Amino acid sequence: MGERVTARHGADASLPLHYTRREVDAEGRPSDKPILYRNPRFDCRDLGQLAAFGTINQNPCRCNTYASAVRPSKFIDAVAGGFEMKMKTMLASAAILMAAAPAIANASIIVPGKCASVAASSGCLFLGNINGNDNVFNLNSYKQAELVYNVYNNFVPSAQPNITLNYLFDTNTTSGLITGAGTSSGTWSTPGYVIDYMAVKAGNYFSLYKVADLSSGSWSTMDIPHGKNLKDLSHIVFFGSEAVAGVPEPATWGMMIAGVGMAGGALRRRRARQQLRVAAA
């Protein structure tokens, strides 16, 4: 970390956020290097946060806590520790916002710190809505949620790999899929279909989960931000495919072949007996 020096100058509205001054020692000799001071009329508490604005002297943070300074030769060291992770988060957020164009303000956005992976037990939390619309430019489209997640995981390795959402149905348009509609928990069942992802929507958020190729299970709104009580369900969107009959195992194939062989042998014996009767007559 950089060397921190207590600023000896008070707040000055005419000075920028950071400024340099050459100090003098007790004998009046100037210091060899100027000291970089932070104007105490600004405060962001964290140098990494200050640097994240790009042009430090134009940082808009304005508070009134301590005044401090770091020597220029140590400034990068002071910032680097906390800044790297902040920059990654900023880049990820910027990329997600760009991917959600053209209507960024109302697009589905992943909530920072609430999405390690859709495969996690808590899923991935989005701010926004989700439905069965397949137009990626539609604010509520499941394709937009898919795009946002796949951009996000470029910056958050734990969220890899990419996902592909194949919409099947949702509880707004198809009845009989769940129990507990309008409450905070229940069960779901999709006979004839295998679910690999599902989105649970409640309040202003929805959680996207990876499901282990199931046709039934339970659901809850516990991962949706709430107060004292859990949010009531708005709807659930299911993604997956039609169930495919399993391929018979080798033992089953053997039994089938043996059965066909036995049936064929019985038919040949029957025909042979009929021919003997005709000949005897």
BELMOCOR-V592508 format. One record per helix or strand of 3 or more residues. SS is the DSSP state (H for helix, E for strand). FROM is the first residue (numbers start at 1). LEN is the number of residues. If there is no record, write none. Layout:
BEGIN
SS_FROM_LEN / SS_FROM_LEN
END
This chain:
BEGIN
E_4_3 / E_18_4 / E_35_4 / H_47_5 / H_56_3 / E_68_4 / H_72_28 / H_104_3 / E_124_4 / H_142_11 / H_157_3 / E_167_4 / E_185_5 / E_193_10 / E_205_10 / E_216_5 / E_235_8 / H_250_31
END
